């Protein structure tokens, strides 16, 4: 009985607050009708319970659904496992996509790749690239004294091109892309 009176008091407070929120609305009469129906239902609930044959029907209802929801813990665990496996597949997909894009576009061999994530988003890429697949390195004409045409300049140019490609495609900041060129 105490729980019923508390519920009735809270329901009346709810009705008063809703009427304060919509004081002069064009829909005031409809709001009052709905709130009145809810209040009448709340007041008649003990009588409805007696007619149905049990005064704890609401408690039985709550217990029934609590039991059903407790079975949902295993479903939640299964869902989390499935989500984790899908995220692992997505990470492998990112890794293979980056590897194939860099190898195809720049004729180099990706020897190592490391990806770091912030939540579920790709945050940082670390690459180690080496010779191309054929084992031959094409070196353009080198002019002595002109630093931009040296082998180191070509490596920097290659790094910048790879960073630009990955930045545009994977939306990762250039400062978070680290590339090492091996010279073997």
C-alpha positions as CSV (number, residue, x, y, z in Angstrom):
1,X,0.0,0.0,0.0
2,X,2.9,2.4,0.8
3,X,4.4,1.8,-2.7
4,X,1.0,2.5,-4.3
5,X,0.7,5.8,-2.4
6,X,4.2,6.9,-3.3
7,X,3.5,6.1,-7.0
8,X,0.3,8.1,-6.8
9,X,2.1,11.1,-5.3
10,X,4.8,11.0,-7.9
11,X,2.3,10.7,-10.7
12,X,0.4,13.7,-9.4
13,X,3.7,15.7,-9.2
14,X,4.4,14.6,-12.8
15,X,1.0,15.9,-13.9
16,X,1.6,19.2,-12.2
17,X,5.0,19.7,-13.7
18,X,3.7,18.9,-17.2
19,X,0.9,21.4,-16.8
20,X,3.5,24.0,-15.7
21,X,5.6,23.3,-18.8
22,X,2.7,23.8,-21.2
23,X,0.6,26.6,-19.5
24,X,-1.2,28.3,-22.4
25,X,-0.7,25.9,-25.2
26,X,-3.2,25.3,-28.0
27,X,-2.9,21.6,-27.1
28,X,-3.6,22.2,-23.4
29,X,-7.0,20.3,-23.4
30,X,-5.4,17.3,-25.1
31,X,-2.5,17.3,-22.7
32,X,-5.0,17.5,-19.8
33,X,-7.0,14.6,-21.3
34,X,-4.0,12.3,-21.6
35,X,-2.6,13.2,-18.1
36,X,-6.1,12.6,-16.6
37,X,-6.3,9.2,-18.2
38,X,-2.9,8.3,-16.8
39,X,-3.9,9.6,-13.4
40,X,-7.2,7.6,-13.4
41,X,-5.3,4.4,-14.5
42,X,-2.9,4.9,-11.6
43,X,-5.6,5.4,-9.1
44,X,-7.6,2.3,-10.4
45,X,-4.6,0.0,-10.5
46,X,-5.2,-1.7,-7.1
47,X,-8.8,-2.4,-8.2
48,X,-7.7,-3.8,-11.5
49,X,-5.2,-6.0,-9.6
50,X,-8.0,-7.4,-7.5
51,X,-10.3,-8.0,-10.5
52,X,-7.5,-10.0,-12.2
53,X,-7.1,-12.1,-9.1
54,X,-3.7,-11.0,-7.7
55,X,-2.6,-8.0,-5.8
56,X,1.0,-8.4,-6.9
57,X,0.4,-8.5,-10.7
58,X,2.8,-5.6,-11.2
59,X,5.5,-7.2,-9.2
60,X,5.0,-10.4,-11.1
61,X,5.3,-8.5,-14.4
62,X,8.5,-6.9,-13.3
63,X,10.0,-10.2,-12.1
64,X,9.1,-11.8,-15.4
65,X,10.8,-9.2,-17.5
66,X,13.8,-9.1,-15.2
67,X,14.2,-12.8,-15.7
68,X,14.0,-12.3,-19.5
69,X,16.6,-9.5,-19.4
70,X,19.0,-11.5,-17.3
71,X,19.2,-14.0,-20.1
72,X,20.3,-11.1,-22.3
73,X,23.7,-11.0,-20.6
74,X,24.8,-13.9,-22.6
75,X,23.5,-12.2,-25.8
76,X,25.4,-9.1,-24.8
77,X,28.6,-11.1,-24.3
78,X,28.2,-12.7,-27.7
79,X,27.5,-9.4,-29.3
80,X,30.7,-7.9,-27.7
81,X,32.7,-10.9,-29.0
82,X,31.3,-10.5,-32.5
83,X,32.0,-6.7,-32.4
84,X,35.6,-7.4,-31.4
85,X,36.1,-9.9,-34.2
86,X,34.7,-7.5,-36.7
87,X,37.0,-4.7,-35.5
88,X,40.0,-7.1,-35.9
89,X,38.9,-7.9,-39.5
90,X,38.6,-4.1,-40.1
91,X,42.1,-3.5,-38.7
92,X,43.5,-6.3,-41.0
93,X,41.6,-4.7,-43.9
94,X,43.2,-1.3,-43.2
95,X,46.6,-2.9,-43.0
96,X,46.3,-4.8,-46.2
97,X,44.8,-1.8,-48.0
98,X,47.6,0.5,-46.9
99,X,50.2,-2.2,-47.9
100,X,48.7,-2.7,-51.4
101,X,48.2,1.0,-52.0
102,X,51.8,1.9,-51.1
103,X,53.3,-1.0,-53.0
104,X,51.2,-0.4,-56.1
105,X,51.5,3.4,-56.2
106,X,55.2,3.8,-55.3
107,X,56.9,0.6,-56.5
108,X,58.3,-0.2,-53.1
109,X,58.0,-3.2,-50.8
110,X,56.3,-2.6,-47.4
111,X,58.4,-4.6,-44.9
112,X,56.7,-3.6,-41.7
113,X,53.5,-1.8,-40.9
114,X,52.1,-0.7,-37.5
115,X,48.7,1.0,-37.0
116,X,47.5,2.6,-33.8
117,X,43.9,3.5,-33.1
118,X,42.1,6.1,-30.9
119,X,38.9,4.2,-30.1
120,X,37.8,2.8,-33.4
121,X,39.4,5.4,-35.6
122,X,42.8,5.0,-37.3
123,X,45.1,7.5,-35.5
124,X,48.7,6.7,-36.5
125,X,50.5,4.8,-39.3
126,X,54.1,3.6,-39.1
127,X,55.6,2.1,-42.2
128,X,59.0,0.6,-43.1
129,X,59.5,0.4,-46.9
130,X,62.4,-1.1,-48.8
131,X,63.3,-2.1,-52.3
132,X,60.6,-2.8,-54.9
133,X,59.5,-6.3,-55.7
134,X,61.9,-6.8,-58.6
135,X,64.9,-6.1,-56.3
136,X,66.0,-3.2,-58.5
137,X,66.1,0.3,-57.4
138,X,65.7,3.0,-60.0
139,X,68.0,5.9,-59.2
140,X,67.7,8.9,-61.4
141,X,70.5,11.1,-62.5
142,X,72.5,12.4,-59.6
143,X,74.0,15.9,-59.8
144,X,76.9,16.5,-57.5
145,X,76.3,19.5,-55.2
146,X,72.6,19.7,-55.8
147,X,71.0,18.3,-52.6
148,X,67.5,18.0,-54.0
149,X,68.6,15.5,-56.6
150,X,70.6,13.2,-54.2
151,X,69.4,9.8,-53.1
152,X,68.4,11.2,-49.7
153,X,66.2,13.8,-51.5
154,X,64.5,11.0,-53.4
155,X,63.8,9.2,-50.1
156,X,62.3,12.3,-48.6
157,X,60.3,12.9,-51.8
158,X,59.1,9.2,-51.6
159,X,58.1,9.7,-47.9
160,X,56.2,12.8,-48.7
161,X,54.3,11.2,-51.5
162,X,53.4,8.2,-49.4
163,X,52.3,10.4,-46.5
164,X,50.1,12.5,-48.9
165,X,48.5,9.4,-50.4
166,X,47.7,7.9,-47.0
167,X,46.5,11.2,-45.6
168,X,44.1,11.7,-48.4
169,X,42.7,8.2,-48.4
170,X,42.7,7.2,-44.7
171,X,42.2,10.7,-43.2
172,X,45.2,10.5,-40.9
173,X,47.2,13.6,-40.1
174,X,50.7,13.7,-41.8
175,X,52.4,14.2,-38.4
176,X,50.9,10.8,-37.4
177,X,52.4,8.9,-40.4
178,X,55.9,7.6,-39.8
179,X,57.9,6.1,-42.7
180,X,61.4,4.5,-42.6
181,X,63.1,3.7,-45.9
182,X,65.6,0.8,-45.7
183,X,68.6,0.9,-48.0
184,X,69.5,-2.8,-48.3
